Amino acid sequence: MPVKKVSLACSVCGSRNYTTNSNASNRTERLEVKKFCKHCNQHTIHKETK
């Protein structure tokens, strides 16, 4: 099963700061992680993008 590379975008400013590998192809909802955004200079929710 191939591993898919996904980007994590900041929910406040929209910048794509992080990438991660996802091998869960049957997942219906997008990944949400609280991470530090260097553009907003604060911890925000980052959501999975294509």
Phi and psi in radians as a Rosetta constraint file:
Dihedral C 1 N 2 CA 2 C 2 CIRCULARHARMONIC -1.290 0.35
Dihedral N 2 CA 2 C 2 N 3 CIRCULARHARMONIC 2.583 0.35
Dihedral C 2 N 3 CA 3 C 3 CIRCULARHARMONIC -1.594 0.35
Dihedral N 3 CA 3 C 3 N 4 CIRCULARHARMONIC 2.284 0.35
Dihedral C 3 N 4 CA 4 C 4 CIRCULARHARMONIC -1.720 0.35
Dihedral N 4 CA 4 C 4 N 5 CIRCULARHARMONIC 2.317 0.35
Dihedral C 4 N 5 CA 5 C 5 CIRCULARHARMONIC -1.605 0.35
Dihedral N 5 CA 5 C 5 N 6 CIRCULARHARMONIC 2.201 0.35
Dihedral C 5 N 6 CA 6 C 6 CIRCULARHARMONIC -2.161 0.35
Dihedral N 6 CA 6 C 6 N 7 CIRCULARHARMONIC 2.683 0.35
Dihedral C 6 N 7 CA 7 C 7 CIRCULARHARMONIC -1.773 0.35
Dihedral N 7 CA 7 C 7 N 8 CIRCULARHARMONIC 2.627 0.35
Dihedral C 7 N 8 CA 8 C 8 CIRCULARHARMONIC -1.961 0.35
Dihedral N 8 CA 8 C 8 N 9 CIRCULARHARMONIC 2.144 0.35
Dihedral C 8 N 9 CA 9 C 9 CIRCULARHARMONIC -1.907 0.35
Dihedral N 9 CA 9 C 9 N 10 CIRCULARHARMONIC 2.493 0.35
Dihedral C 9 N 10 CA 10 C 10 CIRCULARHARMONIC -1.172 0.35
Dihedral N 10 CA 10 C 10 N 11 CIRCULARHARMONIC 2.369 0.35
Dihedral C 10 N 11 CA 11 C 11 CIRCULARHARMONIC -1.375 0.35
Dihedral N 11 CA 11 C 11 N 12 CIRCULARHARMONIC -0.270 0.35
Dihedral C 11 N 12 CA 12 C 12 CIRCULARHARMONIC -1.565 0.35
Dihedral N 12 CA 12 C 12 N 13 CIRCULARHARMONIC -0.965 0.35
Dihedral C 12 N 13 CA 13 C 13 CIRCULARHARMONIC -1.792 0.35
Dihedral N 13 CA 13 C 13 N 14 CIRCULARHARMONIC -0.295 0.35
Dihedral C 13 N 14 CA 14 C 14 CIRCULARHARMONIC 1.499 0.35
Dihedral N 14 CA 14 C 14 N 15 CIRCULARHARMONIC 0.038 0.35
Dihedral C 14 N 15 CA 15 C 15 CIRCULARHARMONIC -1.337 0.35
Dihedral N 15 CA 15 C 15 N 16 CIRCULARHARMONIC 2.496 0.35
Dihedral C 15 N 16 CA 16 C 16 CIRCULARHARMONIC -1.622 0.35
Dihedral N 16 CA 16 C 16 N 17 CIRCULARHARMONIC 1.804 0.35
Dihedral C 16 N 17 CA 17 C 17 CIRCULARHARMONIC -1.737 0.35
Dihedral N 17 CA 17 C 17 N 18 CIRCULARHARMONIC -0.514 0.35
Dihedral C 17 N 18 CA 18 C 18 CIRCULARHARMONIC -2.242 0.35
Dihedral N 18 CA 18 C 18 N 19 CIRCULARHARMONIC 2.652 0.35
Dihedral C 18 N 19 CA 19 C 19 CIRCULARHARMONIC -2.187 0.35
Dihedral N 19 CA 19 C 19 N 20 CIRCULARHARMONIC 2.628 0.35
Dihedral C 19 N 20 CA 20 C 20 CIRCULARHARMONIC -2.585 0.35
Dihedral N 20 CA 20 C 20 N 21 CIRCULARHARMONIC 2.825 0.35
Dihedral C 20 N 21 CA 21 C 21 CIRCULARHARMONIC -1.716 0.35
Dihedral N 21 CA 21 C 21 N 22 CIRCULARHARMONIC 2.386 0.35
Dihedral C 21 N 22 CA 22 C 22 CIRCULARHARMONIC -2.239 0.35
Dihedral N 22 CA 22 C 22 N 23 CIRCULARHARMONIC 2.180 0.35
Dihedral C 22 N 23 CA 23 C 23 CIRCULARHARMONIC -1.978 0.35
Dihedral N 23 CA 23 C 23 N 24 CIRCULARHARMONIC 0.133 0.35
Dihedral C 23 N 24 CA 24 C 24 CIRCULARHARMONIC -1.586 0.35
Dihedral N 24 CA 24 C 24 N 25 CIRCULARHARMONIC 1.616 0.35
Dihedral C 24 N 25 CA 25 C 25 CIRCULARHARMONIC -1.397 0.35
Dihedral N 25 CA 25 C 25 N 26 CIRCULARHARMONIC -0.307 0.35
Dihedral C 25 N 26 CA 26 C 26 CIRCULARHARMONIC -1.680 0.35
Dihedral N 26 CA 26 C 26 N 27 CIRCULARHARMONIC 0.198 0.35
Dihedral C 26 N 27 CA 27 C 27 CIRCULARHARMONIC -1.340 0.35
Dihedral N 27 CA 27 C 27 N 28 CIRCULARHARMONIC 2.308 0.35
Dihedral C 27 N 28 CA 28 C 28 CIRCULARHARMONIC -1.694 0.35
Dihedral N 28 CA 28 C 28 N 29 CIRCULARHARMONIC -0.484 0.35
Dihedral C 28 N 29 CA 29 C 29 CIRCULARHARMONIC -1.795 0.35
Dihedral N 29 CA 29 C 29 N 30 CIRCULARHARMONIC 2.705 0.35
Dihedral C 29 N 30 CA 30 C 30 CIRCULARHARMONIC -1.428 0.35
Dihedral N 30 CA 30 C 30 N 31 CIRCULARHARMONIC 2.633 0.35
Dihedral C 30 N 31 CA 31 C 31 CIRCULARHARMONIC -1.246 0.35
Dihedral N 31 CA 31 C 31 N 32 CIRCULARHARMONIC 2.351 0.35
Dihedral C 31 N 32 CA 32 C 32 CIRCULARHARMONIC -2.241 0.35
Dihedral N 32 CA 32 C 32 N 33 CIRCULARHARMONIC 2.186 0.35
Dihedral C 32 N 33 CA 33 C 33 CIRCULARHARMONIC -2.352 0.35
Dihedral N 33 CA 33 C 33 N 34 CIRCULARHARMONIC 2.467 0.35
Dihedral C 33 N 34 CA 34 C 34 CIRCULARHARMONIC -1.559 0.35
Dihedral N 34 CA 34 C 34 N 35 CIRCULARHARMONIC 2.012 0.35
Dihedral C 34 N 35 CA 35 C 35 CIRCULARHARMONIC -2.365 0.35
Dihedral N 35 CA 35 C 35 N 36 CIRCULARHARMONIC 2.932 0.35
Dihedral C 35 N 36 CA 36 C 36 CIRCULARHARMONIC -1.463 0.35
Dihedral N 36 CA 36 C 36 N 37 CIRCULARHARMONIC 2.266 0.35
Dihedral C 36 N 37 CA 37 C 37 CIRCULARHARMONIC -1.797 0.35
Dihedral N 37 CA 37 C 37 N 38 CIRCULARHARMONIC 2.125 0.35
Dihedral C 37 N 38 CA 38 C 38 CIRCULARHARMONIC -1.292 0.35
Dihedral N 38 CA 38 C 38 N 39 CIRCULARHARMONIC -0.333 0.35
Dihedral C 38 N 39 CA 39 C 39 CIRCULARHARMONIC -1.445 0.35
Dihedral N 39 CA 39 C 39 N 40 CIRCULARHARMONIC -0.677 0.35
Dihedral C 39 N 40 CA 40 C 40 CIRCULARHARMONIC -1.487 0.35
Dihedral N 40 CA 40 C 40 N 41 CIRCULARHARMONIC -0.317 0.35
Dihedral C 40 N 41 CA 41 C 41 CIRCULARHARMONIC 1.062 0.35
Dihedral N 41 CA 41 C 41 N 42 CIRCULARHARMONIC 0.671 0.35
Dihedral C 41 N 42 CA 42 C 42 CIRCULARHARMONIC -2.752 0.35
Dihedral N 42 CA 42 C 42 N 43 CIRCULARHARMONIC 2.926 0.35
Dihedral C 42 N 43 CA 43 C 43 CIRCULARHARMONIC -1.426 0.35
Dihedral N 43 CA 43 C 43 N 44 CIRCULARHARMONIC 2.177 0.35
Dihedral C 43 N 44 CA 44 C 44 CIRCULARHARMONIC -2.355 0.35
Dihedral N 44 CA 44 C 44 N 45 CIRCULARHARMONIC 2.945 0.35
Dihedral C 44 N 45 CA 45 C 45 CIRCULARHARMONIC -1.341 0.35
Dihedral N 45 CA 45 C 45 N 46 CIRCULARHARMONIC 2.263 0.35
Dihedral C 45 N 46 CA 46 C 46 CIRCULARHARMONIC -1.957 0.35
Dihedral N 46 CA 46 C 46 N 47 CIRCULARHARMONIC 2.253 0.35
Dihedral C 46 N 47 CA 47 C 47 CIRCULARHARMONIC -1.920 0.35
Dihedral N 47 CA 47 C 47 N 48 CIRCULARHARMONIC 2.633 0.35
Dihedral C 47 N 48 CA 48 C 48 CIRCULARHARMONIC -1.202 0.35
Dihedral N 48 CA 48 C 48 N 49 CIRCULARHARMONIC 2.350 0.35
Dihedral C 48 N 49 CA 49 C 49 CIRCULARHARMONIC -2.116 0.35
Dihedral N 49 CA 49 C 49 N 50 CIRCULARHARMONIC 3.007 0.35
